[in-house]
């Protein structure tokens, strides 16, 4: 049993709000207790962040700050096994995924944004004046201030440092509210902060739920200067409403119901490898995952057979075993949600090509297991096709023409990502430009250059992060005009 404490002003402190259990998704067992912060403790964390902003952190040179940020990456890697174990116990995801994605990328984010801030340019303009002397305008970037960071449970360390790293690189301070399902790595990172010499108050963690708890207290706190959030759209809408008080900026990366489009000239083996990962990686708990696939009619049966074989090939088991390739979903509640959609698909007349229900795993009967699932045969207005399920499942639908595929892909209130599979160069450019999403992959999936803009369209979000685009959110750009 582990007790997860809040981290405020450089110290781990017990929460004064309600305590709740932390479960190991692989077995369903209670493995810890989370001590949530009450409203006063959230206020203390915001106050500590404000003092640090005006204190030693705010007085550091860029080179000093970047030096400490690079040490954070080194500090995570030095304790790699601890972070890995914490992430696996929180999420139930296999070691084969967490050791190659979650922890390395979580550490790398600090180095990426340290590099970015060191090369960040602004602009200057000379202008004429009536007296002929002229004037010079130049822009400067200042930290935005205290940033509220609201994190999801699917990639806890990676997506938390994706926000914390650029925020700190730009000179801000942060108050992090991790998901109540995954408290461990955010808490552990506090130890690394202290070990490398990050001043108290720069990084704070408050645990708790959303409504009526730490999440709500943080987003409603008017001394928070900006809020960044990754999670479901409904929560993002509530955060955006809270941020309206005080006219505070938000960066929101929210839900998706992403479409894959497979044309008949696609490389079959390359497509199966990529689209299989897009549907089932991280047990389907990826905002960029593909829950609906449109396949040109001439190759529909071959794709359906190939994807069903991919779904059936995953291996369940101990997440610490490198041979395990499929973990659980995050919680009993989420398992019930996913299986509820599996039931609706069956009731709606879907043809089940693979999976379709709960998975039984010997020795781990209490775990939150669901089968990787492939359907076809549902109408486009089915909730299974309209709603984000966030599980290891996808629906296949045939199409005939390029125009039809584009219309089907765009027929969604979401607009986060798509993947397009074709060997036609002209078609690749043409179709990618016409899908209403923040990121379009061609002949690949989840291939991320961290310098590029990332975010969603429509109900999938507002704002862009990554590279210089993160710096736009985490800094306040000011103009200075000098009369010569």
Long-range contacts (C-beta under 8 A, 24 or more apart in sequence): 1-30, 1-31, 1-32, 1-33, 2-31, 2-32, 2-33, 2-184, 3-32, 3-33, 3-35, 4-32, 4-33, 4-34, 4-35, 4-183, 4-184, 4-187, 4-207, 5-35, 5-187, 5-207, 6-35, 6-37, 6-41, 6-45, 6-204, 6-205, 6-206, 6-207, 7-186, 7-187, 7-190, 7-193, 7-203, 7-204, 7-205, 8-37, 8-41, 8-44, 8-45, 8-48, 8-204, 8-205, 8-206, 9-44, 9-45, 9-48, 9-51, 9-200, 9-201, 9-204, 10-48, 10-193, 10-194, 10-199, 10-200, 10-201, 11-200, 12-187, 12-190, 13-41, 15-41, 15-207, 15-208, 16-40, 16-41, 17-41, 17-208, 17-213, 17-214, 18-213, 20-180, 20-209, 22-90, 22-181, 22-183, 22-184, 23-331, 23-332, 24-89, 24-92, 25-91, 25-92, 25-327, 25-328, 25-329, 25-330, 25-331, 25-367, 25-368, 26-92, 26-318, 26-319, 26-327, 26-328, 26-364, 26-367, 27-364, 27-366, 27-367, 28-332, 28-366, 28-367, 28-368, 29-366, 31-89, 32-183, 32-184, 34-180, 34-183, 34-207, 34-208, 35-207, 36-180, 36-206, 36-207, 36-208, 36-209, 36-213, 36-214, 37-206, 37-207, 37-208, 37-214, 37-217, 38-217, 39-217, 41-206, 42-175, 42-206, 42-214, 42-217, 42-218, 42-221, 43-217, 43-221, 45-175, 45-204, 45-205, 45-206, 46-146, 46-175, 46-204, 46-218, 46-221, 46-223, 46-224, 47-223, 48-200, 48-201, 48-204, 49-146, 49-173, 49-174, 49-175, 49-201, 49-202, 49-204, 50-145, 50-146, 50-173, 50-201, 50-223, 51-201, 52-173, 52-199, 52-200, 52-201, 52-202, 53-143, 53-145, 53-146, 53-171, 53-172, 53-173, 53-201, 55-199, 55-201, 56-199, 57-171, 57-173, 57-198, 57-199, 57-201, 57-202, 58-143, 58-171, 60-171, 62-117, 62-118, 62-171, 65-168, 65-169, 65-171, 66-114, 66-117, 66-118, 66-169, 68-196, 68-197, 68-198, 69-110, 69-111, 69-113, 69-114, 69-165, 69-168, 69-169, 70-110, 70-111, 70-114, 71-196, 71-197, 72-107, 72-110, 72-165, 72-189, 72-192, 72-193, 72-196, 72-198, 73-107, 73-108, 73-109, 73-110, 73-111, 73-114, 74-196, 75-192, 75-195, 75-196, 76-103, 76-106, 76-107, 76-110, 76-189, 76-192, 77-107, 79-188, 79-192, 80-107, 82-188, 83-157, 83-185, 83-188, 85-320, 86-184, 86-185, 86-188, 87-156, 87-157, 87-182, 87-184, 87-185, 88-319, 88-320, 89-184, 90-153, 90-156, 90-181, 90-182, 90-183, 90-184, 90-185, 91-153, 91-154, 91-156, 91-181, 91-182, 91-327, 91-330, 92-319, 92-327, 92-328, 92-329, 92-330, 92-367, 92-368, 93-282, 93-283, 93-319, 93-327, 94-319, 94-321, 94-324, 94-325, 94-326, 94-327, 95-319, 95-320, 95-321, 95-322, 95-324, 96-322, 96-323, 96-324, 96-325, 97-281, 97-282, 97-327, 101-155, 101-158, 102-155, 102-156, 102-157, 102-158, 103-157, 105-158, 106-157, 106-158, 106-160, 106-161, 106-185, 107-161, 109-158, 109-161, 109-162, 109-164, 109-165, 109-450, 110-161, 110-165, 110-169, 112-165, 112-450, 112-451, 113-165, 113-166, 113-169, 113-470, 114-165, 114-169, 116-166, 116-169, 116-451, 116-467, 116-468, 116-470, 116-471, 117-166, 117-169, 117-170, 117-471, 120-468, 120-471, 122-477, 129-483, 129-484, 133-483, 133-484, 134-484, 135-481, 135-482, 135-483, 135-484, 136-481, 136-482, 136-484, 137-479, 137-480, 137-481, 137-482, 138-479, 138-480, 138-482, 139-477, 139-478, 139-479, 139-480, 140-477, 140-478, 140-480, 141-170, 141-471, 141-475, 141-476, 141-477, 141-478, 142-171, 142-475, 142-476, 142-478, 143-170, 143-171, 143-172, 143-474, 143-475, 143-476, 144-170, 144-172, 144-225, 144-226, 144-249, 144-473, 144-474, 144-475, 144-476, 145-172, 145-173, 145-224, 145-225, 145-226, 146-172, 146-173, 146-174, 146-175, 146-223, 146-224, 146-225, 146-226, 147-172, 147-173, 147-174, 147-175, 147-224, 147-225, 147-226, 147-227, 147-228, 147-474, 148-174, 148-175, 148-177, 148-218, 148-219, 148-221, 148-224, 148-226, 148-227, 148-228, 149-174, 149-175, 149-176, 149-177, 149-227, 149-228, 150-177, 150-215, 150-218, 150-219, 150-227, 150-228, 150-229, 150-230, 150-231, 150-235, 150-239, 151-176, 151-177, 151-178, 151-179, 151-182, 151-186, 151-230, 152-179, 152-230, 152-231, 152-287, 153-179, 153-181, 153-182, 153-330, 154-282, 154-285, 154-286, 154-287, 154-330, 154-390, 155-282, 155-286, 156-182, 156-184, 156-185, 156-186, 157-185, 157-186, 157-189, 159-230, 160-185, 160-186, 160-189, 161-189, 162-465, 163-228, 163-230, 163-465, 164-203, 166-465, 166-470, 166-471, 166-473, 166-474, 167-228, 167-474, 168-198, 168-202, 168-203, 169-474, 170-471, 170-474, 170-475, 172-225, 172-474, 173-201, 173-202, 173-203, 173-204, 174-202, 174-203, 174-204, 175-204, 175-205, 175-206, 175-218, 175-224, 176-203, 176-204, 176-205, 176-206, 177-205, 177-206, 177-207, 177-208, 177-214, 177-215, 177-218, 178-205, 178-207, 180-207, 180-208, 180-209, 181-330, 181-331, 182-330, 183-207, 210-235, 210-238, 211-238, 216-242, 219-243, 220-245, 222-246, 222-248, 224-248, 226-250, 226-251, 226-473, 226-474, 227-251, 228-252, 228-465, 228-473, 229-253, 229-254, 230-254, 230-287, 232-388, 233-388, 233-414, 233-459, 233-460, 236-461, 240-462, 249-463, 249-473, 250-462, 250-463, 251-455, 251-462, 251-463, 251-464, 251-465, 251-473, 252-461, 252-462, 252-463, 253-287, 253-416, 253-454, 253-455, 253-456, 253-460, 253-461, 253-463, 253-465, 254-287, 254-416, 254-456, 254-459, 254-460, 254-461, 255-287, 255-388, 255-414, 255-416, 255-459, 255-460, 256-287, 256-288, 256-289, 256-388, 256-414, 256-415, 256-416, 256-417, 256-456, 256-460, 257-291, 257-292, 257-385, 257-386, 257-387, 257-388, 257-412, 257-413, 257-414, 258-288, 258-289, 258-290, 258-291, 258-292, 258-414, 258-416, 258-417, 258-418, 258-419, 258-437, 259-290, 259-292, 259-293, 259-294, 259-408, 259-409, 259-412, 259-418, 259-435, 260-290, 260-292, 260-293, 260-294, 260-394, 260-418, 260-419, 260-420, 260-421, 260-445, 261-293, 261-294, 261-405, 261-406, 261-409, 261-418, 261-419, 261-420, 261-421, 261-431, 261-435, 262-293, 262-294, 262-295, 262-296, 262-299, 262-303, 262-421, 263-296, 263-402, 263-405, 263-420, 263-421, 263-422, 263-424, 263-427, 264-296, 264-298, 264-299, 265-422, 265-423, 265-424, 265-427, 266-299, 266-421, 266-422, 266-423, 266-443, 267-421, 267-423, 267-443, 268-299, 268-302, 268-303, 268-306, 270-421, 270-443, 271-303, 271-421, 271-443, 272-303, 272-306, 272-307, 272-310, 274-419, 274-421, 274-443, 274-444, 274-445, 275-307, 275-419, 275-421, 275-445, 276-307, 276-310, 276-311, 277-445, 277-446, 278-419, 278-445, 278-446, 279-307, 279-310, 279-311, 279-372, 279-374, 279-392, 279-393, 279-394, 280-310, 280-311, 280-314, 280-326, 280-372, 280-392, 281-446, 282-327, 283-326, 283-327, 283-328, 283-329, 283-370, 283-391, 283-392, 284-329, 284-338, 284-372, 284-389, 284-390, 284-391, 284-392, 284-393, 285-329, 285-330, 285-390, 285-391, 286-446, 287-416, 288-416, 288-417, 288-439, 288-445, 288-446, 289-390, 290-394, 290-419, 290-445, 291-385, 291-388, 291-389, 291-393, 291-394, 291-395, 292-385, 292-394, 292-395, 292-397, 293-394, 293-395, 293-396, 293-397, 294-396, 294-397, 294-398, 294-399, 294-405, 294-408, 294-409, 295-396, 295-397, 295-398, 295-399, 296-398, 296-399, 296-400, 296-405, 297-398, 297-399, 297-400, 300-396, 300-398, 303-396, 304-353, 304-374, 304-376, 304-396, 305-353, 307-353, 307-354, 307-374, 307-394, 307-396, 308-353, 308-354, 308-374, 309-354, 310-372, 311-353, 311-354, 311-355, 311-371, 311-372, 311-373, 311-374, 311-392, 312-354, 312-355, 312-372, 314-372, 316-359, 316-361, 316-364, 316-369, 317-361, 317-364, 318-364, 326-372, 326-392, 328-367, 328-368, 328-369, 328-370, 329-368, 329-369, 329-370, 329-391, 330-368, 331-368, 332-368, 334-368, 334-390, 334-391, 335-368, 335-369, 335-370, 337-389, 337-390, 337-391, 338-370, 338-389, 338-390, 338-391, 338-393, 339-370, 341-383, 341-384, 341-387, 341-389, 341-391, 341-393, 342-370, 342-373, 342-393, 344-382, 344-383, 344-384, 345-373, 345-375, 345-378, 345-382, 345-384, 345-395, 348-378, 348-379, 348-382, 348-384, 349-377, 349-378, 350-375, 350-376, 350-377, 350-378, 350-384, 350-395, 351-375, 351-376, 351-377, 353-396, 355-392, 355-393, 380-408, 380-411, 386-412, 388-414, 402-427, 402-430, 402-431, 405-431, 406-431, 406-434, 406-435, 409-435, 410-434, 410-435, 410-436, 412-458, 413-458, 413-459, 414-456, 414-458, 414-459, 414-460, 415-456, 415-457, 415-458, 415-459, 415-460, 416-456, 416-457, 416-460, 416-461, 417-441, 417-456, 419-444, 419-445, 438-464
